Amino acid sequence: MAGHNALPFVVTGDVKRIFKLLDDLRVNYVEEGDTNCLITGESGSGKSELVKRYAAKYPRRELEEYTHIPVLYVQLSSPQTPKAFTQQILAAIGDPQGGKAIKTKEAGFAEIKRYCRECGVELIILDEMQTVIQNRSPGVMASITDWFKDLMNHSKVPVAMVGMPWCLSVVKENDQLDTRVGYRYYLETFSVSSRFSHFEKFLELFSAGYDFANDFSLLERETAYRLFAYSSGIIRTISGQIIRAASLAEAAGEPIDLACFQDAIRSRGIKDHNNVFIMPVTELRLREIVNSSKWTQQKSYNKESFQSAEFKTYRLTKKLELIEADDD
């Protein structure tokens, strides 16, 4: 049985394509070119785990004369000024003072350039890009997009930005940034109305290391539909439910069965009449994302407004036929 804290990582077709893209950017970087990229996806789509795994393939190494950092991973955390933006990057590099010694943004970018050269940085990954841009006025937004452009100009290495779907519109609003970001990839969540086999393949690969009871399988069509009804095809929710069920099975010293998934739902405070692993299959509602979330500028005092992703709802017949349903 997989360990309690094990977190399998499924190398899907999307993962392979993005890994190859990042490899290509590192090898074929062109200064002042468009060899930078933007990776977007809804919360829980797996984008952060993907880039963390990529960075882990190229770990920093403490050599005799210098620290080698082939891929620099930076998790941004709502920097309010360009100087704070550079400080977060310097802290991720390992600057002894965490960038606190710099006095201006110009000094910060100069230090980043020096570190990139001396540490052999080949790629910078900026995760959680949306924390930099959300809750900002249109006037401030214009200057913020320059932070990313300036980083590309000063670091002299490709930059991969990772964030929520609305980050794309922000990139497009700055012509100079837009022309530098030649590669854009949107990580889609799984769908129930089409390519459901992709969801089933993910279940197969993710659960391969777990010990299931002989009479239970996630690949049985009804069970897969039930898990989709709980997760809406979002990777974080899918994996969290499987891991929780596995944890309960491990504590009981038994293989994973249907009861483990039922109890995993109960442990989240959900009553049995809403438990997707107990409800009659005809009462299930399976929701898939059809339009991504977005952050729109407003002219009112509340300058921005978040709009959640839009879903389409389906239900099942007794024969497990999928039909459209009203969203209730």
Salt bridges, closest charged atoms under 4 A:
ASP14 OD1 - ARG17 NH2 2.82
ASP23 OD1 - ARG26 NH1 3.03
ASP24 OD2 - LYS20 NZ 2.98
GLU31 OE2 - LYS156 NZ 3.02
GLU32 OE1 - ARG180 NH2 3.36
GLU49 OE2 - ARG53 NE 2.64
GLU111 OE1 - ARG114 NH2 2.92
GLU118 OE1 - ARG114 NH1 2.95
GLU122 OE1 - ARG26 NH2 2.65
ASP150 OD1 - LYS149 NZ 3.32
ASP178 OD1 - ARG184 NH2 2.36
GLU188 OE1 - ARG195 NH2 3.40
GLU200 OE2 - ARG221 NE 2.88
GLU204 OE1 - LYS201 NZ 3.53
GLU222 OE2 - ARG226 NH2 2.95
GLU250 OE1 - HIS4 ND1 3.87
ASP263 OD1 - ARG266 NH1 2.53
ASP272 OD1 - ARG266 NE 2.82
GLU324 OE2 - LYS312 NZ 3.12
ASP327 OD1 - ARG287 NE 3.60
ASP328 OD2 - ARG285 NE 3.76
